[in-house]
Amino acid sequence: MSEVLFLVDHLGGKISKATGELATYAKSIGESVAVVFAQNADEIKSQLNTFPVDKVITVAGEWDKYGAPAIADGLAQLITAKSPAAVLITSSANGKEIAGRVAVFCGSGIITDAVNVDKDLITTQSVFGGSTTVHSTVTKGVPIITLRANSIEAVSATSSPTVETFAATISEAAKLAPISSSTPVGKGVRPDLTEASIVVSGGRGTNGDFKPVEALADALGAAVGASRAATDAGWYPHSHQVGQTGKTVSPQLYVAAGISGAIQHRAGMQTSKTIVAINKDPEAPILEIADFAVVGDLFNVLPQATAQIVARKA
């Protein structure tokens, strides 16, 4: 059975939810091989035992100091040594930077933002604001594929993967911009936007008041998103922007409050499993793609929804 490498996404000693999804995809294709770039990989390795992982390859080095360029260096060396069937990486900004660099180093084709990949390595992508579905495959080199978070339900499994180490060197070119310090963005008690199963987003219709949006999100255990209009106006941090120039999300439930639904925003959320839209304008484009639509003032609708959810939990 051919090996399928997947890059373990981790921060602060904890693996991301998307890593389990990559393991699930890898196992459906071939032998699932987790690749861990970390100075001390023991803590991360133990977290992989709950996913379908056949093998763990650890690569020690100053990866935190040199970031994506260095990891791409090391991963390219591993690919050359192993000749895997494919390499899977999560579709985060960092993941796509690594994937792009690796594809250049290895002379391989790359597919980004896939929402599915089958056993024959045929991927599915949602493009042009979700209006078109594309099926594609890589025809040159080892396929490098980045996958959107929440595109598959991670399979839980008790595994005892074999472990091996790989020695990689960091090129001088990758050391040109060392990272002197980094501070993770504080997330509080809400889940990460790209990994959340429920997202509640606000737009221009909030008029800068995100309290009803946040209240509903907290009642649902959801992440909070925002349209570009809201972030550009300074109403909400740009790190929460959903859309073509922001983050791409694919939650089980996406609630759009006061968002008109420009194609740029739809490009970042249209693959959500269920879309609920609240808007005063009955002609708003977001209503065309919503599974459930409420024509009304979000300041009336959201508090009532929040109260009902809280009451049901009591």
Rosetta blueprint (number, residue, H / E / L):
1 M L
2 S L
3 E E
4 V E
5 L E
6 F E
7 L E
8 V L
9 D L
10 H E
11 L E
12 G L
13 G L
14 K E
15 I E
16 S L
17 K H
18 A H
19 T H
20 G H
21 E H
22 L H
23 A H
24 T H
25 Y H
26 A H
27 K H
28 S H
29 I H
30 G L
31 E E
32 S E
33 V E
34 A E
35 V E
36 V E
37 F E
38 A L
39 Q L
40 N L
41 A L
42 D H
43 E H
44 I H
45 K H
46 S H
47 Q H
48 L H
49 N H
50 T H
51 F L
52 P L
53 V L
54 D L
55 K E
56 V E
57 I E
58 T E
59 V E
60 A L
61 G L
62 E L
63 W H
64 D H
65 K H
66 Y H
67 G H
68 A H
69 P H
70 A H
71 I H
72 A H
73 D H
74 G H
75 L H
76 A H
77 Q H
78 L H
79 I H
80 T H
81 A H
82 K H
83 S L
84 P L
85 A L
86 A E
87 V E
88 L E
89 I E
90 T E
91 S L
92 S L
93 A H
94 N H
95 G H
96 K H
97 E H
98 I H
99 A H
100 G H
101 R H
102 V H
103 A H
104 V H
105 F H
106 C H
107 G L
108 S L
109 G L
110 I E
111 I E
112 T E
113 D E
114 A E
115 V E
116 N E
117 V E
118 D L
119 K L
120 D L
121 L L
122 I L
123 T E
124 T E
125 Q E
126 S E
127 V E
128 F L
129 G L
130 G L
131 S L
132 T E
133 T E
134 V E
135 H E
136 S E
137 T L
138 V L
139 T L
140 K L
141 G L
142 V L
143 P L
144 I E
145 I E
146 T E
147 L E
148 R L
149 A L
150 N L
151 S L
152 I L
153 E L
154 A L
155 V L
156 S L
157 A L
158 T L
159 S L
160 S L
161 P L
162 T E
163 V E
164 E E
165 T E
166 F L
167 A L
168 A L
169 T L
170 I L
171 S L
172 E L
173 A H
174 A H
175 K H
176 L L
177 A L
178 P L
179 I L
180 S L
181 S L
182 S L
183 T L
184 P L
185 V L
186 G L
187 K L
188 G L
189 V L
190 R L
191 P L
192 D L
193 L L
194 T L
195 E L
196 A L
197 S L
198 I E
199 V E
200 V E
201 S E
202 G E
203 G L
204 R H
205 G H
206 T H
207 N L
208 G L
209 D L
210 F L
211 K H
212 P H
213 V H
214 E H
215 A H
216 L H
217 A H
218 D H
219 A H
220 L H
221 G L
222 A L
223 A E
224 V E
225 G E
226 A E
227 S L
228 R H
229 A H
230 A H
231 T H
232 D H
233 A L
234 G L
235 W L
236 Y L
237 P L
238 H H
239 S H
240 H H
241 Q E
242 V E
243 G L
244 Q L
245 T L
246 G L
247 K E
248 T L
249 V L
250 S L
251 P L
252 Q L
253 L E
254 Y E
255 V E
256 A E
257 A E
258 G L
259 I L
260 S L
261 G L
262 A L
263 I H
264 Q H
265 H H
266 R H
267 A L
268 G L
269 M L
270 Q L
271 T L
272 S L
273 K L
274 T E
275 I E
276 V E
277 A E
278 I E
279 N E
280 K L
281 D L
282 P L
283 E L
284 A L
285 P L
286 I H
287 L H
288 E H
289 I H
290 A L
291 D L
292 F E
293 A E
294 V E
295 V E
296 G L
297 D L
298 L H
299 F H
300 N H
301 V H
302 L H
303 P H
304 Q H
305 A H
306 T H
307 A H
308 Q H
309 I H
310 V H
311 A H
312 R H
313 K H
314 A L
